[in-house]
Amino acid sequence: MKLYTSNTRGDIKNCLYPTEVTATDVRSLEKAAEYDHVMAKYKNNYRSKDNFIESDCIAMDLDNEYSDDPKDWKDIKDIKGIFKDIKFAVVYSRSHMKKKENKAPRPRLHIYFPIPRITDIDEYESLKERLAYYYPYFDRNALDGARLFFGVKSPVVEIVRGRNFVTRLLEEDD
C-alpha cells in the first residue's frame, strides 16, 4: 500500500503530504503511521478530493462511538474474524483505550485494506461507503476521498496476510 505522509503529527490544518511510503511490512507501516498521513496520491501533494490521482488503499476508522456498551464494541479479534482471508493492516489510533471527550476508553483502530489501484474518486468513495454500509461499526463520518489519519507516536501495527482484497468481499456481498 502506498501512503503519503506529512512532516507533522496532529495538524488538522495541514494539507501537504509529500512523502510516499510503500507499506509492505510492520516497520514500513510504522514509519508512515508516525506522521499524519493519507491513503491517496494528490496533485502537487495537496490533499483535497479535487486533487485525487490514485489510491491502492482504503482505510477505515473504527472508534466504537456507536455505543457506550462495551459488549457492542469491536476489537482486533472481531475484525480478524469478520474479515477472514482478507488482506489488511491495523494501526491503533492515538486515542486507543483513552478517554476521549466524555466517552469512556475503548478500542480505537485504523484498518487499512490494500486494494487494486483506483484512479476515480467517486469509485474510491463508493467502496468506502459500501464498507460502512455492510459493516456499520466503521465511522460514517470518515468516508471521503481526502481523509487523513493523525500520526501516532510509537505506533502499534499489525499486518494480517489474507488471500483476498476487500474489494472481492464487497463484490460477493453485492
C-alpha positions as CSV (number, residue, x, y, z in Angstrom):
1,M,0.0,0.0,0.0
2,K,1.2,3.5,-0.7
3,L,0.7,6.0,2.0
4,Y,1.7,9.7,1.8
5,T,2.9,11.4,5.0
6,S,3.3,15.0,6.2
7,N,6.1,16.1,8.4
8,T,3.7,16.7,11.3
9,R,1.6,14.9,13.8
10,G,-1.8,16.0,14.9
11,D,-2.1,19.0,12.5
12,I,-5.7,19.0,11.1
13,K,-5.0,22.2,9.0
14,N,-2.0,20.7,7.1
15,C,-2.9,19.7,3.5
16,L,0.6,18.8,2.2
17,Y,1.6,15.1,2.1
18,P,4.8,14.9,0.1
19,T,6.5,11.8,1.3
20,E,5.5,8.5,-0.3
21,V,5.9,5.4,1.8
22,T,5.2,1.9,0.4
23,A,3.9,-0.1,3.4
24,T,4.9,-3.7,2.8
25,D,5.5,-4.8,6.4
26,V,5.2,-3.8,10.0
27,R,8.2,-1.5,10.0
28,S,7.3,0.4,6.9
29,L,3.7,0.9,8.1
30,E,5.1,2.1,11.5
31,K,7.2,4.6,9.6
32,A,4.2,6.1,7.8
33,A,1.8,5.9,10.9
34,E,4.2,8.0,13.0
35,Y,3.1,11.1,11.0
36,D,-0.2,12.4,9.8
37,H,-0.9,10.5,6.5
38,V,-3.3,10.0,3.7
39,M,-4.0,6.9,1.6
40,A,-4.1,8.6,-1.8
41,K,-1.8,10.5,-4.1
42,Y,-2.9,14.0,-4.8
43,K,-1.9,16.6,-7.4
44,N,1.0,18.7,-6.0
45,N,0.8,16.5,-2.9
46,Y,-2.1,18.8,-1.8
47,R,-4.9,16.8,0.0
48,S,-8.3,17.5,-1.5
49,K,-10.9,15.5,-3.3
50,D,-10.4,17.6,-6.4
51,N,-6.7,16.7,-6.5
52,F,-7.2,12.9,-6.2
53,I,-5.0,11.0,-8.5
54,E,-5.0,7.4,-7.3
55,S,-5.1,5.1,-4.3
56,D,-4.3,1.4,-3.6
57,C,-5.6,1.5,0.0
58,I,-8.9,2.0,1.7
59,A,-8.5,3.0,5.3
60,M,-11.5,2.8,7.7
61,D,-11.8,4.4,11.1
62,L,-13.2,2.3,13.9
63,D,-13.8,4.4,17.1
64,N,-16.6,2.4,18.6
65,E,-18.6,5.6,19.1
66,Y,-21.9,4.0,18.0
67,S,-22.5,2.5,21.5
68,D,-21.4,3.1,25.1
69,D,-21.9,-0.6,25.9
70,P,-18.5,-2.4,25.8
71,K,-20.3,-5.6,24.7
72,D,-21.1,-3.8,21.4
73,W,-17.5,-2.7,20.7
74,K,-15.3,-4.3,18.0
75,D,-11.6,-5.0,18.7
76,I,-8.9,-6.6,16.5
77,K,-10.1,-10.1,17.3
78,D,-13.5,-9.3,16.0
79,I,-12.1,-7.6,12.8
80,K,-9.9,-10.6,12.1
81,G,-12.9,-12.9,12.4
82,I,-15.2,-10.7,10.2
83,F,-12.5,-10.2,7.5
84,K,-11.2,-13.7,7.5
85,D,-9.0,-14.3,4.5
86,I,-8.9,-10.6,3.6
87,K,-5.6,-8.7,3.5
88,F,-5.5,-5.8,5.9
89,A,-3.4,-3.9,8.5
90,V,-4.2,-2.2,11.7
91,V,-2.7,0.8,13.4
92,Y,-4.1,1.5,16.9
93,S,-5.3,5.1,17.0
94,R,-3.6,7.7,19.2
95,S,-6.9,7.6,21.2
96,H,-6.9,3.8,21.6
97,M,-8.1,2.9,25.1
98,K,-8.1,6.5,26.2
99,K,-10.9,8.7,27.4
100,K,-12.0,11.0,24.6
101,E,-14.3,13.9,25.3
102,N,-16.9,12.4,27.6
103,K,-16.6,8.9,26.2
104,A,-15.1,6.0,28.3
105,P,-11.8,4.4,27.0
106,R,-12.5,2.0,24.2
107,P,-10.7,0.3,21.3
108,R,-10.0,2.8,18.5
109,L,-8.4,1.3,15.4
110,H,-7.5,2.3,11.9
111,I,-7.9,-0.5,9.4
112,Y,-6.0,-0.4,6.1
113,F,-7.2,-2.5,3.3
114,P,-4.9,-2.8,0.2
115,I,-6.9,-2.7,-3.0
116,P,-6.2,-2.8,-6.7
117,R,-5.3,0.8,-7.8
118,I,-8.2,3.2,-8.3
119,T,-8.0,6.4,-10.2
120,D,-11.6,7.6,-9.9
121,I,-12.5,9.5,-6.7
122,D,-16.2,8.5,-7.0
123,E,-15.4,4.8,-7.3
124,Y,-13.0,5.1,-4.3
125,E,-15.6,6.8,-2.1
126,S,-18.2,4.4,-3.2
127,L,-16.1,1.5,-1.9
128,K,-15.7,3.2,1.5
129,E,-19.4,3.9,1.6
130,R,-20.2,0.2,0.8
131,L,-17.8,-1.0,3.5
132,A,-19.5,1.3,6.1
133,Y,-23.0,0.1,4.9
134,Y,-22.2,-3.6,5.3
135,Y,-20.0,-3.1,8.4
136,P,-21.8,-0.3,10.3
137,Y,-19.2,0.0,13.1
138,F,-16.9,1.9,10.7
139,D,-17.1,5.6,11.2
140,R,-19.6,7.0,8.6
141,N,-18.1,10.5,9.1
142,A,-14.7,9.3,7.7
143,L,-15.6,8.1,4.2
144,D,-14.4,10.9,2.0
145,G,-11.5,10.5,-0.5
146,A,-9.3,13.1,1.2
147,R,-9.4,11.5,4.7
148,L,-6.3,11.9,6.8
149,F,-5.3,9.9,9.8
150,F,-3.3,11.5,12.6
151,G,0.2,10.2,13.3
152,V,0.8,8.1,16.4
153,K,3.9,8.4,18.5
154,S,5.4,4.8,18.7
155,P,2.5,3.3,16.7
156,V,1.4,-0.3,17.3
157,V,0.9,-2.0,14.0
158,E,-0.3,-5.5,12.9
159,I,-0.4,-7.0,9.4
160,V,-3.0,-9.6,8.5
161,R,-1.9,-11.6,5.5
162,G,-5.2,-12.7,3.9
163,R,-5.5,-14.2,0.4
164,N,-8.1,-11.7,-1.0
165,F,-8.7,-8.0,-1.4
166,V,-11.6,-6.4,0.5
167,T,-13.0,-5.5,-3.0
168,R,-13.6,-9.2,-3.6
169,L,-15.6,-9.4,-0.4
170,L,-17.7,-6.4,-1.5
171,E,-18.4,-8.0,-4.8
172,E,-19.6,-11.1,-3.0
173,D,-21.8,-9.0,-0.6
174,D,-23.5,-7.3,-3.6
